[in-house]
Amino acid sequence: MRRIVFHKSFDKHYVKRIKPQPKLVKQFEERYALFLAGELGYPLDDHPLWGKLAGKRAFSITSDIRVVYENQEDVIAFLDVGTHNQVY
């Protein structure tokens, strides 16, 4: 698997939106492990985005929390994390 890089906006939003809630931190870690293992189906529900985010993808942490990422040439860039309304 390609190397994962975390965009500064992802880091900022992770600290603000996820880190204060230990349950979300645990869920993120579990989903991140699945993502690294190459899982795309349930519970990640990985899917392509469209509209202003066309070319990017997202996967679920909870029913409402998403990670937006982009497959780049040699890395996977995690761009944002937050609720459906925050990231879309």
DRENMI-98152 format. One record per residue: residue number from 0; residue in one letter; x, y, z of N, C-alpha, C in turn. Coordinates in steps of 0.02 Angstrom, whole numbers, padded with zeros to 5 digits. Layout:
// DRENMI-98152
+-----+-----+--------+--------+--------+--------+--------+--------+--------+--------+--------+
!   n ! res !    nxx !    nyy !    nzz !   caxx !   cayy !   cazz !    cxx !    cyy !    czz !
+-----+-----+--------+--------+--------+--------+--------+--------+--------+--------+--------+
! NUM !   a !      X !      Y !      Z !      X !      Y !      Z !      X !      Y !      Z !
...
+-----+-----+--------+--------+--------+--------+--------+--------+--------+--------+--------+
END
This chain:
// DRENMI-98152
+-----+-----+--------+--------+--------+--------+--------+--------+--------+--------+--------+
!   n ! res !    nxx !    nyy !    nzz !   caxx !   cayy !   cazz !    cxx !    cyy !    czz !
+-----+-----+--------+--------+--------+--------+--------+--------+--------+--------+--------+
!   0 !   m !  00042 ! -00059 !  00000 !  00000 !  00000 !  00000 !  00044 !  00062 !  00000 !
!   1 !   r !  00019 !  00113 ! -00033 !  00055 !  00176 ! -00035 !  00057 !  00209 !  00033 !
!   2 !   r !  00104 !  00253 !  00041 !  00112 !  00290 !  00104 !  00053 !  00337 !  00114 !
!   3 !   i !  00033 !  00345 !  00177 ! -00021 !  00391 !  00195 !  00010 !  00456 !  00220 !
!   4 !   v ! -00015 !  00512 !  00194 !  00005 !  00578 !  00219 ! -00058 !  00613 !  00244 !
!   5 !   f ! -00049 !  00654 !  00295 ! -00104 !  00689 !  00325 ! -00097 !  00764 !  00310 !
!   6 !   h ! -00144 !  00791 !  00273 ! -00144 !  00862 !  00256 ! -00152 !  00902 !  00321 !
!   7 !   k ! -00126 !  00963 !  00323 ! -00131 !  01002 !  00384 ! -00203 !  01016 !  00404 !
!   8 !   s ! -00248 !  01021 !  00357 ! -00319 !  01032 !  00375 ! -00348 !  00969 !  00407 !
!   9 !   f ! -00326 !  00910 !  00385 ! -00348 !  00848 !  00417 ! -00324 !  00848 !  00490 !
!  10 !   d ! -00260 !  00862 !  00500 ! -00233 !  00862 !  00569 ! -00270 !  00912 !  00613 !
!  11 !   k ! -00283 !  00971 !  00588 ! -00317 !  01023 !  00626 ! -00388 !  01000 !  00645 !
!  12 !   h ! -00424 !  00973 !  00597 ! -00492 !  00951 !  00610 ! -00495 !  00888 !  00653 !
!  13 !   y ! -00446 !  00844 !  00646 ! -00444 !  00785 !  00689 ! -00437 !  00807 !  00762 !
!  14 !   v ! -00391 !  00853 !  00775 ! -00380 !  00876 !  00844 ! -00443 !  00911 !  00871 !
!  15 !   k ! -00477 !  00948 !  00829 ! -00536 !  00986 !  00851 ! -00599 !  00943 !  00856 !
!  16 !   r ! -00609 !  00898 !  00807 ! -00672 !  00863 !  00802 ! -00672 !  00791 !  00829 !
!  17 !   i ! -00615 !  00758 !  00828 ! -00612 !  00687 !  00846 ! -00578 !  00676 !  00913 !
!  18 !   k ! -00519 !  00705 !  00921 ! -00478 !  00692 !  00981 ! -00512 !  00705 !  01048 !
!  19 !   p ! -00556 !  00755 !  01054 ! -00588 !  00767 !  01119 ! -00637 !  00711 !  01139 !
!  20 !   q ! -00653 !  00666 !  01093 ! -00702 !  00614 !  01107 ! -00668 !  00545 !  01102 !
!  21 !   p ! -00648 !  00516 !  01158 ! -00612 !  00452 !  01157 ! -00646 !  00397 !  01117 !
!  22 !   k ! -00712 !  00395 !  01118 ! -00748 !  00344 !  01080 ! -00735 !  00353 !  01005 !
!  23 !   l ! -00735 !  00415 !  00981 ! -00721 !  00428 !  00910 ! -00649 !  00413 !  00893 !
!  24 !   v ! -00602 !  00426 !  00939 ! -00532 !  00409 !  00927 ! -00525 !  00334 !  00916 !
!  25 !   k ! -00557 !  00295 !  00959 ! -00555 !  00222 !  00952 ! -00586 !  00199 !  00886 !
!  26 !   q ! -00643 !  00228 !  00868 ! -00676 !  00209 !  00805 ! -00632 !  00228 !  00746 !
!  27 !   f ! -00601 !  00287 !  00749 ! -00556 !  00307 !  00695 ! -00499 !  00257 !  00688 !
!  28 !   e ! -00468 !  00239 !  00744 ! -00412 !  00192 !  00742 ! -00432 !  00125 !  00712 !
!  29 !   e ! -00492 !  00101 !  00730 ! -00516 !  00037 !  00703 ! -00527 !  00042 !  00628 !
!  30 !   r ! -00559 !  00096 !  00606 ! -00573 !  00105 !  00534 ! -00509 !  00116 !  00495 !
!  31 !   y ! -00463 !  00153 !  00524 ! -00398 !  00165 !  00491 ! -00361 !  00099 !  00480 !
!  32 !   a ! -00363 !  00055 !  00529 ! -00331 ! -00011 !  00522 ! -00364 ! -00050 !  00465 !
!  33 !   l ! -00430 ! -00047 !  00460 ! -00465 ! -00081 !  00405 ! -00444 ! -00051 !  00338 !
!  34 !   f ! -00440 !  00015 !  00335 ! -00419 !  00049 !  00274 ! -00349 !  00027 !  00253 !
!  35 !   l ! -00303 !  00024 !  00301 ! -00235 !  00003 !  00287 ! -00232 ! -00070 !  00263 !
!  36 !   a ! -00280 ! -00110 !  00287 ! -00283 ! -00181 !  00266 ! -00315 ! -00189 !  00197 !
!  37 !   g ! -00338 ! -00134 !  00168 ! -00366 ! -00138 !  00101 ! -00441 ! -00149 !  00098 !
!  38 !   e ! -00474 ! -00147 !  00155 ! -00546 ! -00155 !  00157 ! -00580 ! -00092 !  00129 !
!  39 !   l ! -00633 ! -00102 !  00091 ! -00670 ! -00045 !  00064 ! -00745 ! -00049 !  00079 !
!  40 !   g ! -00769 ! -00109 !  00091 ! -00841 ! -00119 !  00103 ! -00860 ! -00101 !  00174 !
!  41 !   y ! -00915 ! -00131 !  00196 ! -00940 ! -00118 !  00264 ! -00887 ! -00137 !  00314 !
!  42 !   p ! -00874 ! -00098 !  00366 ! -00908 ! -00037 !  00388 ! -00879 !  00028 !  00360 !
!  43 !   l ! -00827 !  00023 !  00317 ! -00798 !  00085 !  00290 ! -00843 !  00118 !  00239 !
!  44 !   d ! -00877 !  00079 !  00200 ! -00920 !  00106 !  00147 ! -00883 !  00158 !  00105 !
!  45 !   d ! -00823 !  00140 !  00084 ! -00781 !  00184 !  00044 ! -00817 !  00200 ! -00022 !
!  46 !   h ! -00816 !  00264 ! -00042 ! -00851 !  00282 ! -00103 ! -00820 !  00344 ! -00135 !
!  47 !   p ! -00827 !  00349 ! -00202 ! -00803 !  00409 ! -00236 ! -00849 !  00468 ! -00223 !
!  48 !   l ! -00820 !  00528 ! -00226 ! -00859 !  00589 ! -00216 ! -00870 !  00622 ! -00283 !
!  49 !   w ! -00918 !  00667 ! -00286 ! -00933 !  00702 ! -00348 ! -00944 !  00776 ! -00332 !
!  50 !   g ! -00962 !  00813 ! -00382 ! -00971 !  00886 ! -00373 ! -00904 !  00919 ! -00360 !
!  51 !   k ! -00902 !  00965 ! -00312 ! -00841 !  01002 ! -00299 ! -00785 !  00958 ! -00272 !
!  52 !   l ! -00801 !  00898 ! -00249 ! -00751 !  00851 ! -00223 ! -00738 !  00793 ! -00272 !
!  53 !   a ! -00757 !  00801 ! -00334 ! -00747 !  00749 ! -00384 ! -00673 !  00731 ! -00387 !
!  54 !   g ! -00658 !  00667 ! -00392 ! -00590 !  00642 ! -00394 ! -00564 !  00622 ! -00326 !
!  55 !   k ! -00601 !  00638 ! -00275 ! -00582 !  00619 ! -00207 ! -00628 !  00562 ! -00184 !
!  56 !   r ! -00611 !  00531 ! -00128 ! -00650 !  00476 ! -00101 ! -00662 !  00489 ! -00027 !
!  57 !   a ! -00708 !  00451 !  00002 ! -00722 !  00457 !  00074 ! -00738 !  00388 !  00102 !
!  58 !   f ! -00725 !  00380 !  00167 ! -00747 !  00321 !  00202 ! -00775 !  00341 !  00270 !
!  59 !   s ! -00816 !  00297 !  00298 ! -00853 !  00312 !  00359 ! -00815 !  00291 !  00422 !
!  60 !   i ! -00817 !  00334 !  00472 ! -00794 !  00318 !  00539 ! -00854 !  00297 !  00581 !
!  61 !   t ! -00908 !  00336 !  00576 ! -00973 !  00320 !  00607 ! -01025 !  00331 !  00552 !
!  62 !   s ! -01088 !  00328 !  00570 ! -01139 !  00341 !  00520 ! -01137 !  00413 !  00494 !
!  63 !   d ! -01107 !  00459 !  00532 ! -01105 !  00529 !  00511 ! -01034 !  00557 !  00503 !
!  64 !   i ! -00984 !  00525 !  00530 ! -00915 !  00550 !  00527 ! -00879 !  00519 !  00466 !
!  65 !   r ! -00848 !  00562 !  00425 ! -00814 !  00539 !  00365 ! -00741 !  00562 !  00364 !
!  66 !   v ! -00701 !  00523 !  00328 ! -00633 !  00543 !  00311 ! -00632 !  00553 !  00235 !
!  67 !   v ! -00611 !  00612 !  00213 ! -00604 !  00626 !  00142 ! -00530 !  00618 !  00124 !
!  68 !   y ! -00517 !  00581 !  00071 ! -00448 !  00570 !  00051 ! -00442 !  00571 ! -00025 !
!  69 !   e ! -00380 !  00573 ! -00048 ! -00366 !  00575 ! -00119 ! -00308 !  00529 ! -00135 !
!  70 !   n ! -00318 !  00488 ! -00186 ! -00264 !  00446 ! -00212 ! -00221 !  00489 ! -00256 !
!  71 !   q ! -00159 !  00500 ! -00236 ! -00113 !  00538 ! -00277 ! -00063 !  00490 ! -00307 !
!  72 !   e ! -00018 !  00515 ! -00346 !  00028 !  00473 ! -00384 !  00065 !  00422 ! -00340 !
!  73 !   d !  00095 !  00445 ! -00286 !  00135 !  00399 ! -00246 !  00113 !  00395 ! -00173 !
!  74 !   v !  00060 !  00432 ! -00155 !  00036 !  00432 ! -00085 ! -00040 !  00434 ! -00085 !
!  75 !   i ! -00068 !  00420 ! -00027 ! -00139 !  00432 ! -00014 ! -00141 !  00490 !  00036 !
!  76 !   a ! -00174 !  00543 !  00017 ! -00177 !  00603 !  00059 ! -00244 !  00607 !  00095 !
!  77 !   f ! -00243 !  00605 !  00161 ! -00303 !  00616 !  00201 ! -00312 !  00691 !  00205 !
!  78 !   l ! -00370 !  00715 !  00180 ! -00381 !  00787 !  00173 ! -00424 !  00818 !  00228 !
!  79 !   d ! -00475 !  00781 !  00251 ! -00521 !  00810 !  00300 ! -00555 !  00755 !  00339 !
!  80 !   v ! -00580 !  00773 !  00397 ! -00619 !  00727 !  00439 ! -00672 !  00767 !  00476 !
!  81 !   g ! -00731 !  00739 !  00481 ! -00785 !  00774 !  00516 ! -00852 !  00745 !  00497 !
!  82 !   t ! -00904 !  00779 !  00519 ! -00972 !  00757 !  00502 ! -00984 !  00766 !  00428 !
!  83 !   h ! -01035 !  00733 !  00405 ! -01055 !  00739 !  00335 ! -01060 !  00812 !  00314 !
!  84 !   n ! -01093 !  00853 !  00353 ! -01101 !  00924 !  00336 ! -01035 !  00962 !  00339 !
!  85 !   q ! -00990 !  00944 !  00383 ! -00926 !  00979 !  00390 ! -00880 !  00966 !  00331 !
!  86 !   v ! -00877 !  00906 !  00306 ! -00828 !  00889 !  00255 ! -00855 !  00895 !  00183 !
!  87 !   y ! -00921 !  00894 !  00176 ! -00948 !  00900 !  00108 ! -00974 !  00970 !  00100 !
+-----+-----+--------+--------+--------+--------+--------+--------+--------+--------+--------+
END
